[in-house]
């Protein structure tokens, strides 16, 4: 059986050496965490963490609800789209065109929010919250118009 050599006794570190060792350990942990985040395959510019996934889901759901309620209102009550540009798209390209228009605008807002949030997280957060509140209000007004 092999004998295990006892570790040599070292003198206790001075407080300055202890702080330096602590800083080195923190720097090493930070480096390891940074490496884990950037371990994605492909161009680095295409990989980033999504900032507000829950709010984006709410925003997409509200946009979808707006689209569906608009279709119901146009088909059942003969109402018009309130947004002039969306109305032109609806008249010219039909409901499929309106769907493409809404998807493109929703994607644009989410992309802009992500770009803004990279440098100014609070502004990005405020933008998507404002979008959710605005579309929540629009959906509520649509529903109230259909019910009454």
C-alpha positions in Angstrom: 0.0 0.0 0.0 1.4 3.4 -1.0 1.9 5.9 1.7 0.3 9.3 1.3 2.8 12.1 2.0 1.4 14.6 4.4 1.1 18.1 3.0 3.8 20.5 4.1 2.8 22.9 6.8 2.7 26.5 5.6 2.8 29.5 7.6 -0.5 31.4 7.8 -0.9 34.1 5.1 -0.7 37.7 6.0 -3.9 39.7 5.6 -2.5 41.4 2.4 -1.7 38.0 0.9 -5.1 36.7 1.8 -6.9 39.6 0.1 -4.8 39.1 -3.0 -5.5 35.4 -3.1 -9.3 36.2 -2.6 -9.2 38.7 -5.6 -7.4 36.1 -7.7 -10.1 33.5 -6.9 -12.9 36.0 -7.8 -11.2 36.9 -11.0 -10.9 33.2 -12.0 -14.6 32.5 -11.2 -15.6 35.6 -13.3 -13.4 34.4 -16.2 -15.0 30.9 -16.0 -18.5 32.4 -16.0 -17.7 34.6 -19.0 -16.3 31.7 -20.9 -19.5 29.7 -20.3 -21.6 32.5 -21.7 -19.6 32.8 -24.9 -19.3 29.1 -25.7 -21.9 29.3 -28.5 -21.1 28.2 -32.0 -21.3 30.7 -34.8 -20.8 34.4 -35.1 -20.6 36.0 -31.6 -22.8 38.9 -32.7 -25.7 36.5 -33.3 -25.7 35.1 -29.8 -27.0 37.0 -26.8 -29.2 36.4 -23.9 -32.9 37.4 -24.4 -33.6 40.2 -22.0 -37.3 40.1 -21.3 -38.8 36.7 -22.6 -41.9 36.9 -20.4 -42.8 40.4 -21.5 -42.2 39.4 -25.1 -44.6 36.5 -24.7 -47.2 38.9 -23.3 -46.6 41.3 -26.1 -47.0 38.7 -28.8 -50.1 37.3 -27.2 -51.7 40.8 -27.0 -50.8 41.4 -30.7 -52.4 38.0 -31.6 -55.5 38.9 -29.6 -55.7 42.3 -31.4 -55.4 40.5 -34.8 -58.1 38.0 -34.0 -60.5 40.5 -32.5 -59.9 42.7 -35.5 -60.9 39.9 -37.8 -64.0 39.1 -35.8 -65.0 42.8 -35.7 -64.4 43.2 -39.5 -66.3 40.0 -40.4 -69.2 40.2 -38.0 -69.9 43.8 -37.4 -68.4 45.4 -40.6 -66.1 47.6 -38.5 -62.9 49.1 -39.9 -59.4 48.9 -38.7 -58.6 52.0 -36.7 -54.9 52.1 -37.7 -54.7 53.8 -41.2 -51.7 51.9 -42.4 -53.1 48.6 -41.2 -56.4 49.5 -42.9 -54.6 50.1 -46.2 -52.8 46.7 -45.8 -56.1 45.0 -45.0 -57.9 46.5 -48.0 -55.1 45.8 -50.4 -53.8 42.4 -49.3 -56.6 41.0 -47.1 -56.3 39.3 -43.8 -53.1 37.4 -44.8 -51.4 40.8 -45.6 -52.6 42.1 -42.2 -51.1 39.1 -40.5 -47.7 39.6 -42.2 -47.8 43.3 -41.3 -48.6 42.6 -37.6 -45.9 39.8 -37.4 -43.3 42.1 -39.0 -44.1 45.0 -36.6 -44.1 42.8 -33.6 -40.8 41.3 -34.5 -39.4 44.8 -35.2 -40.5 46.1 -31.7 -38.9 43.0 -30.0 -35.7 43.4 -32.0 -35.5 47.1 -31.2 -36.1 46.4 -27.6 -33.3 43.9 -27.5 -30.9 46.3 -29.2 -31.8 49.2 -26.9 -31.6 46.9 -23.8 -28.0 46.0 -24.6 -26.9 49.5 -23.8 -29.8 50.9 -21.8 -31.6 48.1 -20.1 -34.1 50.4 -18.3 -35.1 52.0 -21.6 -35.6 48.6 -23.2 -37.7 47.4 -20.3 -39.8 50.6 -20.5 -40.3 50.2 -24.2 -41.7 46.6 -24.0 -43.8 47.4 -20.9 -45.3 50.4 -22.8 -46.0 48.2 -25.8 -47.8 45.6 -23.5 -49.8 48.3 -21.8 -50.7 49.9 -25.2 -51.8 46.7 -26.8 -53.6 45.6 -23.6 -55.6 48.8 -23.8 -56.3 48.3 -27.5 -57.5 44.7 -26.9 -59.7 45.9 -24.0 -61.3 48.5 -26.2 -61.9 46.0 -29.0 -63.6 43.6 -26.5 -65.8 46.3 -25.1 -66.8 47.4 -28.6 -67.7 43.8 -29.5 -69.7 43.2 -26.3 -71.7 46.5 -26.5 
